[in-house]
Amino acid sequence: MSKVSFSTLAYCKMVAHAAKYPHCEVNGLLVAENSTKGDKLVIVDTVPLFHQCLHVSPMSEIALMQIDQSASTCDMYIAGYYLANETLDDLSYDKPAHKIMDKIVEHETNVCMVVINNRLMELNQKESALLVHTQDDGKWKRLNNSKYL
């Protein structure tokens, strides 16, 4: 996949989730329409999940199943995962993120993972706060060309 773009709704929901809990790590799922063409992925919505404890748990598994079922009724699918770490300079993604992405990749191939750069969440910011990663040969690599719709 060479391009990932985000609707205004999806971008705002991710950033608002992180801004609401600046003292916590947050995560959620990315949703795309099934009509995605070619190598472009268009994220149309997000579903905020948790703040603080992001570890894979029964709650995470139930959320994945419910969101997948709900999205499929609207001709959409879970297209990825986002997270914002609790410290300003932490741009890493940890083992729970990999486990959730492994579950998503089992069912879909056109997916991405997003890390929110907390340093870029301010008023009048000209640069996107999203660091988008796609899977290439089994490893997650950062893309440089993500954008809003």
KAGIDA-V5524 format. One record per residue. N is the residue number from 0. PHI is phi in degrees with one decimal (NA if undefined). OMEGA is omega as a letter, one per 30 degrees, with the letter a starting at -180 (* if undefined). BURIAL is I if it has 9 or more other C-alpha atoms within 8 Angstrom, else O. Layout:
n=[N N]
phi=[PHI PHI]
omega=[OMEGA OMEGA]
burial=[BURIAL BURIAL]
This chain:
n=[0 1 2 3 4 5 6 7 8 9 10 11 12 13 14 15 16 17 18 19 20 21 22 23 24 25 26 27 28 29 30 31 32 33 34 35 36 37 38 39 40 41 42 43 44 45 46 47 48 49 50 51 52 53 54 55 56 57 58 59 60 61 62 63 64 65 66 67 68 69 70 71 72 73 74 75 76 77 78 79 80 81 82 83 84 85 86 87 88 89 90 91 92 93 94 95 96 97 98 99 100 101 102 103 104 105 106 107 108 109 110 111 112 113 114 115 116 117 118 119 120 121 122 123 124 125 126 127 128 129 130 131 132 133 134 135 136 137 138 139 140 141 142 143 144 145 146 147 148]
phi=[NA -109.5 -138.4 -132.0 -130.7 -128.2 -68.6 -60.1 -59.0 -63.2 -61.1 -64.2 -65.8 -64.9 -67.1 -65.0 -62.2 -67.2 -70.7 -66.9 -123.5 -67.0 -93.7 -128.5 -82.5 -130.6 -150.0 -174.2 -111.7 -101.1 -124.0 -128.2 -79.0 -67.0 -81.5 -59.9 -111.2 63.8 -100.9 -104.9 -110.1 -114.7 -85.0 -100.1 -157.4 -134.9 -125.0 -62.9 -110.1 -127.7 -133.1 84.6 -88.0 -98.6 -66.3 -62.7 -144.9 -56.7 -62.8 -64.0 -63.8 -65.6 -60.3 -59.2 -65.4 -66.9 -68.1 -61.0 -64.9 -64.9 -64.3 -65.1 -70.7 -106.3 58.3 -128.4 -149.3 -73.7 -110.4 157.9 -143.4 -127.3 -152.1 -129.6 -79.4 -82.3 -109.0 -62.4 -95.5 -86.0 -112.5 -89.1 -127.4 -104.4 -57.9 -58.4 -62.4 -63.4 -65.2 -66.1 -65.0 -59.5 -64.3 -67.1 -66.7 -58.9 -109.0 -136.7 -109.0 -90.6 -134.8 -149.2 -126.5 -121.5 -112.7 -86.8 -83.2 -61.7 -68.8 -99.5 -100.9 -149.5 -63.8 61.2 -73.6 -90.2 -106.2 -65.3 -86.0 -97.0 -105.9 -96.1 -122.7 -124.0 -89.0 -137.9 54.8 79.7 -120.7 -87.2 -124.6 -77.5 -93.3 -107.8 -118.6 -84.9 -156.1 -82.5 -76.9]
omega=[a a l l a l l l a a a l l a l l l a l a a a a l l l l a l a l l l a l a l a l l a l a a l l l a a l a a a a l a l l l a l l l a a a l a l l a l l a l l l a l a l l l a a l a a a l a l a a l l l a l l l l a a l a a l a a l l a l l l a l a l l l l l a a l l a l a l l a l a l l l a a l l a l a l l *]
burial=[O O I I I I I O I I I O I I I O I I O O I O O I I I I I I I I I I O O I O O O I I I I I I I O I I I I O O I O I O O O O I O I O O O I I O O I I O O O I I I I I I I I I I I O O O O I O O O O I I I I I I O O I I O O I O O I I I I I I I I O I I O O O O O O O I I I I I I I O O O O O O O I O O I O O O]
